[in-house]
Amino acid sequence: MDANEFLFSTATLAVLNAQQYDPGAKGAYEYLSGGLMWPDERPEAHEPGREFTSTITAYRCLIASRAAITLGKETGVWPVWEQVLREASNWPGLRPERWGEAARKRLLAAKRREARCFDELERQLEEQLTSGTG
């Protein structure tokens, strides 16, 4: 897989760059990317431009890249992060508080919760398999 496959179109970069920062926005953990997302980072489902960020892999790669940076990992940073830095510098997701120390603590806590959930799911599945009910 070539990471350059997951770059944004010019139209998508314009949508990201036009997003307005909301200081009251609350981030949440996004399981597929393994990172935190804030609602002001892309259009809402009913807003114009959402089609550019709703199903594309590049958006999840962008969130995963920020997660890697937040956790201090050099690996996992995709070219899409560099593309957004260059071409959508007003995107709210680039704000320092979205990948700084407070975000790192929240991301680590979310990853611990995720691990506990998966551990519990595996325990329940194993229990069902050994009891013959699964």
Backbone as ProteinMPNN parsed JSONL, in Angstrom:
{"seq_chain_A": "MDANEFLFSTATLAVLNAQQYDPGAKGAYEYLSGGLMWPDERPEAHEPGREFTSTITAYRCLIASRAAITLGKETGVWPVWEQVLREASNWPGLRPERWGEAARKRLLAAKRREARCFDELERQLEEQLTSGTG", "coords_chain_A": {"N_chain_A": [[0.849, -1.172, 0.0], [0.611, 2.148, -0.887], [1.227, 5.079, 0.759], [0.791, 7.535, -0.383], [-1.471, 7.227, -1.862], [-3.537, 8.015, -0.318], [-4.209, 10.784, -0.25], [-5.682, 14.076, -0.046], [-8.145, 15.549, -2.195], [-8.163, 18.657, -4.031], [-10.594, 19.954, -3.607], [-11.48, 18.775, -1.208], [-9.477, 19.606, 0.547], [-10.036, 22.332, 0.544], [-12.51, 22.32, 1.855], [-11.751, 21.342, 4.411], [-10.0, 23.385, 5.186], [-11.751, 25.488, 5.442], [-13.211, 24.98, 7.697], [-14.531, 26.072, 10.775], [-13.066, 26.9, 13.822], [-14.2, 25.736, 16.941], [-14.224, 26.654, 20.123], [-15.578, 25.391, 22.172], [-15.974, 22.802, 21.4], [-16.065, 19.272, 21.89], [-13.831, 16.644, 22.0], [-13.755, 13.238, 20.802], [-13.078, 9.719, 20.968], [-12.147, 7.933, 18.101], [-12.603, 4.901, 16.771], [-11.748, 3.532, 14.379], [-9.631, 5.009, 13.313], [-8.073, 5.297, 15.517], [-7.685, 7.617, 16.909], [-8.327, 10.913, 18.322], [-11.199, 12.861, 17.604], [-12.752, 15.938, 16.752], [-15.877, 17.657, 16.587], [-15.836, 20.018, 15.067], [-14.03, 19.663, 13.07], [-14.742, 18.716, 10.622], [-17.426, 19.027, 8.224], [-20.796, 18.855, 9.507], [-23.189, 16.126, 9.238], [-25.397, 17.067, 7.758], [-24.453, 19.29, 6.456], [-23.075, 21.195, 3.696], [-20.321, 19.843, 1.887], [-19.719, 17.707, 3.511], [-19.695, 15.285, 2.198], [-17.166, 15.098, 1.223], [-15.561, 14.281, 3.298], [-16.668, 12.138, 4.634], [-16.489, 9.354, 3.999], [-13.961, 8.779, 3.138], [-10.744, 7.297, 3.066], [-8.483, 8.816, 3.452], [-9.16, 10.78, 5.341], [-9.376, 9.355, 7.736], [-6.745, 8.456, 7.874], [-5.495, 10.888, 8.275], [-6.419, 11.544, 10.862], [-5.339, 9.371, 12.239], [-2.635, 9.909, 11.831], [-2.334, 12.268, 13.304], [-2.819, 11.193, 15.825], [-0.578, 9.527, 16.099], [1.442, 11.474, 16.179], [0.645, 12.823, 18.477], [1.152, 10.885, 20.376], [3.846, 10.788, 20.254], [5.096, 9.252, 18.322], [7.069, 8.603, 15.604], [6.684, 6.94, 13.444], [3.873, 6.091, 11.456], [2.949, 8.516, 10.693], [1.4, 9.919, 8.1], [1.691, 10.956, 4.625], [-0.528, 12.539, 4.174], [-0.88, 14.139, 6.424], [1.229, 15.98, 6.225], [0.397, 17.15, 3.841], [-1.97, 18.46, 4.621], [-0.933, 20.246, 6.499], [0.498, 21.915, 4.753], [-1.482, 22.761, 2.867], [-3.984, 23.225, 3.999], [-3.958, 24.917, 6.25], [-5.567, 26.221, 8.083], [-7.231, 24.391, 9.226], [-9.038, 23.22, 11.986], [-8.084, 20.961, 13.355], [-5.342, 21.124, 13.432], [-4.628, 22.694, 15.488], [-2.6, 23.361, 18.337], [-3.54, 22.402, 20.862], [-4.975, 20.193, 20.171], [-3.26, 18.145, 19.742], [-1.505, 18.184, 21.782], [-0.254, 17.918, 25.204], [-2.539, 17.557, 26.922], [-4.316, 16.383, 25.116], [-2.849, 14.079, 24.574], [-2.979, 12.714, 27.038], [-5.769, 12.238, 27.178], [-6.082, 10.658, 24.89], [-4.486, 8.41, 25.492], [-5.949, 7.442, 27.69], [-8.346, 6.789, 26.405], [-7.453, 4.752, 24.718], [-6.74, 2.856, 26.623], [-9.283, 2.264, 27.677], [-10.438, 1.194, 25.362], [-8.86, -1.111, 25.04], [-9.6, -2.521, 27.37], [-12.293, -2.989, 26.781], [-12.087, -4.629, 24.503], [-10.739, -6.799, 25.669], [-12.704, -7.709, 27.457], [-14.713, -8.431, 25.648], [-13.412, -10.518, 24.258], [-13.127, -12.299, 26.415], [-15.82, -12.906, 26.954], [-16.564, -14.122, 24.52], [-14.856, -16.351, 24.516], [-15.828, -17.638, 26.767], [-18.427, -18.297, 25.887], [-17.766, -20.03, 23.801], [-16.499, -22.143, 25.152], [-18.525, -22.999, 26.792], [-20.307, -23.97, 25.056], [-22.404, -22.474, 24.051], [-21.997, -20.74, 22.044]], "CA_chain_A": [[0.0, 0.0, 0.0], [1.349, 3.398, -0.992], [0.565, 6.102, 1.571], [0.412, 8.66, -1.24], [-2.819, 6.967, -2.381], [-4.515, 8.561, 0.611], [-4.109, 12.237, -0.171], [-6.939, 14.772, -0.283], [-8.342, 16.341, -3.409], [-8.178, 20.107, -3.815], [-11.91, 20.306, -3.051], [-11.522, 18.352, 0.195], [-8.6, 20.512, 1.293], [-10.765, 23.597, 0.712], [-13.517, 22.084, 2.901], [-11.049, 21.276, 5.7], [-9.448, 24.699, 5.49], [-12.851, 26.406, 5.748], [-13.853, 24.63, 8.966], [-14.364, 27.09, 11.806], [-12.712, 26.4, 15.153], [-15.189, 25.915, 17.997], [-13.513, 26.415, 21.387], [-16.384, 24.551, 23.047], [-16.107, 21.453, 20.836], [-15.537, 18.186, 22.721], [-13.278, 15.548, 21.219], [-14.158, 11.868, 21.126], [-12.205, 8.703, 20.387], [-12.653, 7.326, 16.873], [-11.974, 3.584, 16.809], [-11.106, 3.087, 13.144], [-8.36, 5.703, 13.127], [-7.314, 5.229, 16.755], [-7.36, 8.969, 17.339], [-9.399, 11.781, 18.796], [-11.813, 13.728, 16.592], [-13.621, 16.992, 17.267], [-16.934, 17.897, 15.6], [-15.583, 21.172, 14.207], [-12.964, 19.346, 12.125], [-15.339, 18.441, 9.313], [-18.83, 19.438, 8.231], [-21.801, 17.948, 10.063], [-23.813, 15.275, 8.219], [-26.352, 17.817, 6.935], [-23.808, 20.472, 5.902], [-22.355, 21.015, 2.425], [-18.925, 19.459, 2.016], [-19.553, 16.48, 4.307], [-19.407, 14.163, 1.303], [-15.729, 15.045, 0.98], [-14.829, 13.74, 4.448], [-17.425, 11.134, 5.379], [-16.143, 7.953, 3.771], [-12.648, 8.61, 2.526], [-9.681, 6.755, 3.895], [-7.523, 9.88, 3.762], [-9.537, 11.471, 6.573], [-8.974, 8.504, 8.871], [-5.28, 8.497, 7.917], [-5.153, 12.175, 8.88], [-6.663, 11.427, 12.306], [-4.337, 8.421, 12.741], [-1.354, 10.612, 11.842], [-2.316, 13.166, 14.465], [-2.691, 10.338, 17.001], [0.831, 9.124, 16.186], [2.189, 12.656, 16.618], [0.235, 13.065, 19.864], [1.801, 9.884, 21.219], [5.288, 10.892, 20.075], [5.576, 8.192, 17.437], [7.431, 9.097, 14.272], [6.041, 6.07, 12.467], [2.43, 6.253, 11.439], [2.593, 9.828, 10.161], [1.175, 9.738, 6.674], [1.855, 12.162, 3.812], [-1.723, 13.371, 4.248], [-0.655, 15.133, 7.484], [2.062, 17.02, 5.62], [-0.427, 17.829, 2.849], [-2.884, 19.37, 5.326], [-0.092, 21.326, 7.033], [0.828, 22.827, 3.65], [-2.56, 23.239, 2.01], [-5.215, 23.506, 4.755], [-3.362, 25.313, 7.523], [-6.588, 26.745, 9.004], [-8.033, 23.278, 9.745], [-8.992, 23.228, 13.456], [-7.343, 19.813, 13.862], [-3.925, 21.436, 13.545], [-4.392, 23.52, 16.674], [-1.706, 22.645, 19.262], [-4.241, 21.7, 21.946], [-5.556, 18.961, 19.641], [-2.246, 17.091, 19.743], [-0.598, 18.479, 22.89], [-0.203, 17.052, 26.387], [-3.887, 17.195, 27.375], [-4.839, 15.429, 24.13], [-2.116, 12.816, 24.768], [-3.558, 12.04, 28.207], [-7.105, 11.753, 26.8], [-5.92, 9.582, 23.918], [-4.02, 7.222, 26.219], [-7.08, 6.937, 28.478], [-9.284, 6.159, 25.461], [-6.855, 3.495, 24.265], [-6.871, 1.894, 27.736], [-10.695, 1.824, 27.687], [-10.619, 0.334, 24.195], [-8.223, -2.401, 25.344], [-10.457, -3.217, 28.347], [-13.5, -3.441, 26.081], [-11.73, -5.789, 23.684], [-10.446, -7.904, 26.581], [-13.99, -8.221, 27.944], [-15.367, -9.099, 24.518], [-12.726, -11.792, 24.055], [-13.477, -13.168, 27.538], [-17.189, -13.367, 26.748], [-16.565, -15.055, 23.394], [-14.21, -17.591, 24.976], [-16.791, -18.255, 27.681], [-19.487, -18.886, 25.071], [-17.224, -21.165, 23.062], [-16.209, -23.262, 26.051], [-19.764, -23.49, 27.387], [-21.112, -24.557, 23.997], [-23.551, -21.63, 23.693], [-21.601, -19.824, 20.975]], "C_chain_A": [[0.895, 1.237, 0.0], [0.59, 4.484, -0.248], [0.145, 7.306, 0.741], [-0.952, 8.458, -1.891], [-3.863, 7.711, -1.563], [-4.319, 10.059, 0.834], [-5.463, 12.847, -0.513], [-6.961, 15.455, -1.637], [-8.297, 17.821, -3.04], [-9.488, 20.541, -3.176], [-12.008, 19.933, -1.581], [-10.64, 19.25, 1.053], [-9.288, 21.856, 1.528], [-11.82, 23.467, 1.808], [-12.853, 22.07, 4.271], [-10.556, 22.659, 6.121], [-10.525, 25.7, 5.903], [-13.542, 26.098, 7.077], [-13.528, 25.678, 10.02], [-14.099, 26.436, 13.16], [-13.822, 26.734, 16.146], [-14.496, 25.621, 19.325], [-14.291, 25.539, 22.362], [-16.55, 23.121, 22.551], [-15.435, 20.428, 21.745], [-15.063, 17.052, 21.822], [-13.776, 14.198, 21.705], [-13.206, 10.907, 20.419], [-12.891, 8.074, 19.182], [-11.89, 6.01, 16.682], [-11.22, 3.204, 15.541], [-9.764, 3.759, 12.901], [-7.465, 5.581, 14.359], [-6.917, 6.591, 17.282], [-8.573, 9.714, 17.854], [-9.892, 12.649, 17.643], [-12.704, 14.74, 17.291], [-14.653, 17.319, 16.188], [-16.695, 19.096, 14.688], [-14.523, 20.903, 13.14], [-13.463, 18.943, 10.743], [-16.803, 18.835, 9.379], [-19.727, 18.384, 8.893], [-22.49, 17.204, 8.917], [-24.726, 16.044, 7.269], [-25.729, 19.026, 6.227], [-23.122, 20.184, 4.566], [-20.885, 20.701, 2.693], [-18.703, 18.183, 2.8], [-19.18, 15.292, 3.422], [-17.907, 14.028, 1.029], [-14.965, 14.372, 2.113], [-15.527, 12.579, 5.138], [-16.935, 9.708, 5.18], [-14.73, 7.741, 3.249], [-11.604, 8.145, 3.528], [-8.696, 7.837, 4.303], [-7.872, 10.583, 5.069], [-9.139, 10.655, 7.798], [-7.452, 8.443, 8.992], [-4.794, 9.797, 8.546], [-5.31, 12.107, 10.399], [-5.651, 10.466, 12.934], [-2.953, 9.067, 12.806], [-1.255, 11.537, 13.042], [-2.17, 12.354, 15.754], [-1.24, 9.901, 17.189], [1.686, 10.277, 16.688], [1.903, 12.933, 18.094], [0.956, 12.121, 20.817], [3.321, 9.863, 21.06], [5.888, 9.81, 19.213], [5.861, 8.782, 16.061], [6.767, 8.245, 13.191], [4.539, 6.265, 12.554], [1.997, 7.623, 10.962], [2.567, 9.709, 8.642], [1.401, 11.041, 5.924], [0.635, 13.086, 3.862], [-1.586, 14.438, 5.336], [0.151, 16.303, 6.924], [1.262, 17.828, 4.594], [-1.351, 18.852, 3.52], [-2.097, 20.525, 5.952], [0.192, 22.379, 5.965], [-0.389, 23.514, 3.053], [-3.895, 23.507, 2.716], [-4.834, 23.943, 6.17], [-4.355, 25.911, 8.518], [-7.461, 25.642, 9.602], [-7.911, 23.241, 11.271], [-8.186, 22.071, 14.058], [-5.847, 20.028, 13.986], [-3.597, 22.272, 14.778], [-3.563, 22.724, 17.694], [-2.43, 21.883, 20.369], [-4.88, 20.399, 21.468], [-4.538, 17.827, 19.554], [-1.193, 17.317, 20.829], [-0.752, 17.512, 24.058], [-1.587, 16.631, 26.881], [-4.513, 16.18, 26.418], [-4.15, 14.075, 24.288], [-2.702, 12.029, 25.935], [-4.929, 11.467, 27.874], [-7.006, 10.579, 25.838], [-5.443, 8.302, 24.59], [-5.143, 6.605, 27.05], [-8.084, 6.225, 27.57], [-8.74, 4.82, 24.978], [-6.895, 2.441, 25.362], [-8.303, 1.369, 27.819], [-10.977, 0.871, 26.535], [-10.046, -1.058, 24.469], [-9.061, -3.196, 26.34], [-11.713, -3.758, 27.684], [-13.211, -4.677, 25.236], [-11.399, -7.004, 24.553], [-11.739, -8.547, 27.09], [-14.734, -8.958, 26.842], [-14.736, -10.463, 24.261], [-13.055, -12.777, 25.17], [-14.866, -13.744, 27.346], [-17.276, -14.371, 25.597], [-15.964, -16.392, 23.788], [-15.14, -18.358, 25.901], [-17.911, -18.947, 26.911], [-18.992, -20.118, 24.336], [-16.984, -22.362, 23.963], [-17.469, -23.814, 26.699], [-20.68, -24.121, 26.33], [-22.322, -23.713, 23.59], [-23.209, -20.694, 22.533], [-21.476, -20.533, 19.732]], "O_chain_A": [[1.824, 1.343, 0.801], [-0.557, 4.783, -0.58], [-0.772, 8.029, 1.13], [-1.533, 9.408, -2.417], [-4.951, 8.005, -2.058], [-4.271, 10.53, 1.971], [-6.287, 12.223, -1.18], [-5.93, 15.883, -2.154], [-8.384, 18.179, -1.865], [-9.493, 21.403, -2.298], [-12.561, 20.694, -0.788], [-11.019, 19.613, 2.167], [-9.138, 22.451, 2.595], [-12.009, 24.39, 2.6], [-13.339, 22.719, 5.198], [-10.686, 23.046, 7.282], [-10.244, 26.651, 6.632], [-14.376, 26.881, 7.532], [-12.384, 26.116, 10.141], [-14.822, 25.534, 13.581], [-14.318, 27.86, 16.19], [-14.208, 24.462, 19.626], [-13.702, 24.996, 23.296], [-17.198, 22.31, 23.213], [-14.367, 20.686, 22.3], [-15.816, 16.561, 20.981], [-14.165, 14.038, 22.862], [-12.606, 11.246, 19.399], [-14.071, 7.725, 19.239], [-10.68, 6.013, 16.458], [-10.147, 2.606, 15.627], [-8.855, 3.145, 12.341], [-6.248, 5.74, 14.265], [-5.935, 6.72, 18.013], [-9.696, 9.21, 17.824], [-9.106, 13.109, 16.814], [-13.334, 14.431, 18.303], [-14.338, 17.264, 14.999], [-17.306, 19.176, 13.622], [-14.156, 21.807, 12.389], [-12.676, 18.843, 9.802], [-17.365, 18.965, 10.467], [-19.446, 17.187, 8.841], [-22.384, 17.608, 7.759], [-24.815, 15.701, 6.09], [-26.416, 19.715, 5.473], [-22.648, 19.073, 4.329], [-20.287, 21.241, 3.624], [-17.607, 17.624, 2.764], [-18.44, 14.403, 3.843], [-17.44, 12.955, 0.646], [-13.832, 13.934, 1.912], [-15.021, 12.078, 6.142], [-16.967, 8.921, 6.126], [-14.352, 6.609, 2.948], [-11.598, 8.561, 4.687], [-8.131, 7.776, 5.395], [-6.976, 10.946, 5.829], [-8.628, 11.198, 8.778], [-6.926, 8.384, 10.103], [-3.797, 9.808, 9.268], [-4.434, 12.559, 11.136], [-5.16, 10.716, 14.035], [-2.187, 8.801, 13.732], [-0.226, 11.589, 13.716], [-1.473, 12.779, 16.676], [-0.729, 9.904, 18.309], [2.561, 10.08, 17.532], [2.814, 13.241, 18.863], [1.325, 12.506, 21.926], [4.002, 9.027, 21.653], [7.066, 9.483, 19.355], [4.987, 9.385, 15.438], [6.342, 8.758, 12.156], [4.006, 6.571, 13.62], [0.799, 7.879, 10.834], [3.582, 9.436, 8.0], [1.315, 12.118, 6.514], [0.758, 14.286, 3.618], [-2.124, 15.535, 5.186], [-0.201, 17.466, 7.123], [1.428, 19.044, 4.49], [-1.492, 19.976, 3.039], [-2.559, 21.666, 5.932], [0.136, 23.58, 6.231], [-0.347, 24.71, 2.762], [-4.841, 23.971, 2.08], [-5.33, 23.399, 7.156], [-4.014, 26.09, 9.687], [-8.344, 25.932, 10.409], [-6.798, 23.232, 11.797], [-7.66, 22.2, 15.163], [-5.151, 19.205, 14.581], [-2.43, 22.525, 15.074], [-3.809, 21.533, 17.888], [-1.971, 20.815, 20.775], [-5.288, 19.581, 22.293], [-4.908, 16.678, 19.318], [-0.121, 16.713, 20.798], [-1.311, 16.425, 23.912], [-1.787, 15.466, 27.226], [-5.163, 15.23, 26.854], [-4.794, 13.035, 24.151], [-2.898, 10.818, 25.835], [-5.229, 10.332, 28.245], [-7.759, 9.613, 25.955], [-5.947, 7.22, 24.285], [-5.273, 5.383, 27.108], [-8.611, 5.173, 27.933], [-9.495, 3.857, 24.844], [-7.065, 1.257, 25.072], [-8.518, 0.172, 28.009], [-11.667, -0.134, 26.704], [-10.682, -2.066, 24.16], [-9.223, -4.407, 26.185], [-12.15, -4.867, 27.992], [-13.973, -5.643, 25.243], [-11.752, -8.128, 24.195], [-11.854, -9.771, 27.147], [-15.326, -10.008, 27.091], [-15.444, -11.451, 24.069], [-13.242, -13.965, 24.908], [-15.075, -14.94, 27.55], [-17.992, -15.367, 25.7], [-16.496, -17.445, 23.437], [-15.23, -19.584, 25.826], [-18.298, -20.066, 27.25], [-19.694, -21.126, 24.249], [-17.247, -23.494, 23.559], [-17.492, -24.973, 27.115], [-21.698, -24.728, 26.663], [-23.181, -24.195, 22.853], [-24.066, -19.929, 22.091], [-21.149, -19.933, 18.708]]}, "name": "protein", "num_of_chains": 1, "seq": "MDANEFLFSTATLAVLNAQQYDPGAKGAYEYLSGGLMWPDERPEAHEPGREFTSTITAYRCLIASRAAITLGKETGVWPVWEQVLREASNWPGLRPERWGEAARKRLLAAKRREARCFDELERQLEEQLTSGTG"}
